């Protein structure tokens, strides 16, 4: 909630861009720290990374998402829980 209140004081697009960069860097640093921790524990290593290069973890589109051709003359792809909207 405090973060939302803080945005009321932003006076320019440049300030907003700076804040976005800071928040992005914060989360990127947290992710990197976790990857480093997993590396130190041996959970991730060169062999695991090499295996990831060959994995195909995609789920086929039709099984997860519905395609709606009635919107704006084009197609909209939405998750199944929104099919009735």
C-alpha positions in Angstrom: 0.0 0.0 0.0 2.9 2.4 0.8 4.3 1.8 -2.7 0.9 2.9 -4.3 0.9 6.0 -2.1 4.4 6.8 -3.1 3.4 6.9 -6.8 1.2 10.0 -6.0 4.4 12.0 -5.6 5.9 11.1 -8.9 6.0 14.2 -11.0 7.5 13.1 -14.3 7.8 10.2 -16.6 11.6 10.2 -16.0 10.9 9.7 -12.2 8.5 6.8 -13.0 11.1 5.2 -15.3 13.7 5.5 -12.6 11.4 3.8 -10.1 10.6 1.0 -12.6 14.3 0.4 -13.1 14.9 0.3 -9.4 12.1 -2.2 -8.8 13.2 -4.3 -11.7 16.8 -4.4 -10.5 15.6 -5.3 -7.0 13.7 -8.4 -8.2 16.5 -9.3 -10.7 19.0 -9.2 -7.9 16.7 -11.4 -5.7 16.4 -13.9 -8.6 20.1 -13.9 -9.2 20.8 -14.5 -5.4 18.4 -17.5 -5.5 20.1 -19.0 -8.6 23.5 -18.5 -6.9 22.2 -20.3 -3.8 20.9 -23.2 -5.9 24.3 -23.3 -7.7 26.2 -23.4 -4.4 23.9 -26.2 -3.1 24.6 -28.2 -6.3 20.9 -28.1 -7.4 21.9 -26.3 -10.6 25.2 -27.0 -12.4 26.5 -27.0 -16.0 24.9 -30.4 -16.7 21.5 -29.2 -15.5 21.7 -26.1 -17.7 22.7 -28.2 -20.7 19.6 -30.4 -20.1 17.4 -27.3 -20.0 18.6 -26.4 -23.5 16.9 -29.5 -24.8 13.7 -29.5 -22.8 10.4 -28.6 -24.3 8.1 -27.7 -21.4 5.5 -25.9 -23.4 1.9 -27.1 -23.1 -0.1 -27.3 -26.3 -2.1 -24.0 -26.8 -5.5 -25.6 -27.4 -5.5 -27.5 -24.1 -4.9 -24.5 -21.9 -6.4 -21.5 -23.8 -9.6 -20.9 -25.8 -9.4 -18.9 -29.0 -12.2 -16.4 -29.4 -12.8 -15.2 -33.0 -15.8 -13.0 -32.1 -13.9 -10.1 -30.6 -13.2 -7.0 -32.7 -13.1 -9.0 -35.9 -10.0 -10.7 -34.8 -8.9 -13.4 -32.4 -8.4 -13.1 -28.7 -6.7 -15.8 -26.7 -7.7 -16.0 -23.1 -7.4 -18.4 -20.2 -10.2 -20.9 -19.8 -11.5 -19.3 -16.5 -12.4 -16.2 -18.6 -14.3 -17.9 -21.3 -17.7 -16.7 -20.0 -16.8 -13.0 -19.9 
